[in-house]
Amino acid sequence: MTGASSGIGAHMVRTLAAGGARVIAAARRIERLESLSESTPGVVPMRCDVTDEADLDALVTGAYKQFGRLDVVINNAGKSDAPVKAEEETAAEFSSVIDINLNACFLLARTSAAAMIADQAGGSIINIASVHSFVSSAPNNQAAYVASKTGLVGLTRELASQWARHNIRVNCIAPGYFPTELTDTMMEEGSSGLNFITKRTPMRRPGELHELDGALLLLSSDASSYLTGQTVTVDGGWTMQ
């Protein structure tokens, strides 16, 4: 699990561990991962910069060293380019978001799938996309974020198609607005951001982290053994309008 030091990632680590899974929690902020590991049995912290291909390879190697197998891979690390207007965004700013949100997901999936194919054991790869894989981020300005998350859904379908013969499932979870470090300012009581989320979401509220558990556990388990190339959108109805 990448991006495991806070928000959705940390919550998903706890959820999987509570279900009996042994989890490698990966992120750059090792002190947070160590704290998560101390409070959550079955969690192994590992520092990882997802823009470093060697770090991604080390995650896969680490899983085999720690557990002797690799069943589930979750690409969760993410970054936003908000609030930069597209006409003012630099090539470096745009590329930085694509590197983390899309390129790193491909590289970790590729290395993980190669190991799973060699093992002939199959597995599940889960990419964390966004409602903005399907709709613009307006009134926020997030050209690179929207491009990366839209690309991630397409990448998921392609990898699912290529690896289905090896019993490797590749799917997405696309959350709507949930409380994370990326959305902290939007979640403040009485803020214009929270007012916007409340009005725009048919269920009239942001999501709660536990409401991602169903999709996570489905895609991580044999309950989804015939489900691949799909995106499960958990957004309170945001994208159905």
Secondary structure in CASP SS format (residue, H / E / C, confidence):
PFRMAT SS
TARGET T0000
AUTHOR 0000-0000-0000
METHOD secondary structure of the structure
MODEL  1
M C 1.00
T C 1.00
G C 1.00
A C 1.00
S C 1.00
S C 1.00
G H 1.00
I H 1.00
G H 1.00
A H 1.00
H H 1.00
M H 1.00
V H 1.00
R H 1.00
T H 1.00
L H 1.00
A H 1.00
A H 1.00
G C 1.00
G C 1.00
A C 1.00
R C 1.00
V E 1.00
I E 1.00
A E 1.00
A E 1.00
A E 1.00
R C 1.00
R C 1.00
I H 1.00
E H 1.00
R H 1.00
L H 1.00
E H 1.00
S H 1.00
L H 1.00
S H 1.00
E H 1.00
S H 1.00
T C 1.00
P C 1.00
G C 1.00
V E 1.00
V E 1.00
P E 1.00
M E 1.00
R E 1.00
C C 1.00
D C 1.00
V C 1.00
T C 1.00
D C 1.00
E H 1.00
A H 1.00
D H 1.00
L H 1.00
D H 1.00
A H 1.00
L H 1.00
V H 1.00
T H 1.00
G H 1.00
A H 1.00
Y H 1.00
K H 1.00
Q H 1.00
F H 1.00
G C 1.00
R C 1.00
L C 1.00
D C 1.00
V E 1.00
V E 1.00
I E 1.00
N E 1.00
N C 1.00
A C 1.00
G C 1.00
K C 1.00
S C 1.00
D C 1.00
A C 1.00
P C 1.00
V C 1.00
K C 1.00
A H 1.00
E H 1.00
E H 1.00
E C 1.00
T C 1.00
A H 1.00
A H 1.00
E H 1.00
F H 1.00
S H 1.00
S H 1.00
V H 1.00
I H 1.00
D H 1.00
I H 1.00
N H 1.00
L H 1.00
N H 1.00
A H 1.00
C H 1.00
F H 1.00
L H 1.00
L H 1.00
A H 1.00
R H 1.00
T H 1.00
S H 1.00
A H 1.00
A H 1.00
A H 1.00
M H 1.00
I H 1.00
A H 1.00
D H 1.00
Q C 1.00
A C 1.00
G C 1.00
G E 1.00
S E 1.00
I E 1.00
I E 1.00
N E 1.00
I E 1.00
A C 1.00
S C 1.00
V H 1.00
H H 1.00
S H 1.00
F C 1.00
V C 1.00
S C 1.00
S C 1.00
A C 1.00
P C 1.00
N C 1.00
N C 1.00
Q C 1.00
A H 1.00
A H 1.00
Y H 1.00
V H 1.00
A H 1.00
S H 1.00
K H 1.00
T H 1.00
G H 1.00
L H 1.00
V H 1.00
G H 1.00
L H 1.00
T H 1.00
R H 1.00
E H 1.00
L H 1.00
A H 1.00
S H 1.00
Q H 1.00
W H 1.00
A H 1.00
R H 1.00
H H 1.00
N C 1.00
I E 1.00
R E 1.00
V E 1.00
N E 1.00
C E 1.00
I E 1.00
A E 1.00
P E 1.00
G C 1.00
Y C 1.00
F C 1.00
P C 1.00
T C 1.00
E C 1.00
L C 1.00
T C 1.00
D H 1.00
T H 1.00
M H 1.00
M H 1.00
E C 1.00
E C 1.00
G C 1.00
S C 1.00
S H 1.00
G H 1.00
L H 1.00
N H 1.00
F H 1.00
I H 1.00
T H 1.00
K H 1.00
R H 1.00
T C 1.00
P C 1.00
M C 1.00
R C 1.00
R C 1.00
P C 1.00
G C 1.00
E C 1.00
L H 1.00
H H 1.00
E H 1.00
L H 1.00
D H 1.00
G H 1.00
A H 1.00
L H 1.00
L H 1.00
L H 1.00
L H 1.00
S H 1.00
S C 1.00
D H 1.00
A H 1.00
S H 1.00
S C 1.00
Y C 1.00
L C 1.00
T C 1.00
G C 1.00
Q C 1.00
T E 1.00
V E 1.00
T E 1.00
V E 1.00
D C 1.00
G C 1.00
G C 1.00
W H 1.00
T H 1.00
M H 1.00
Q C 1.00
END
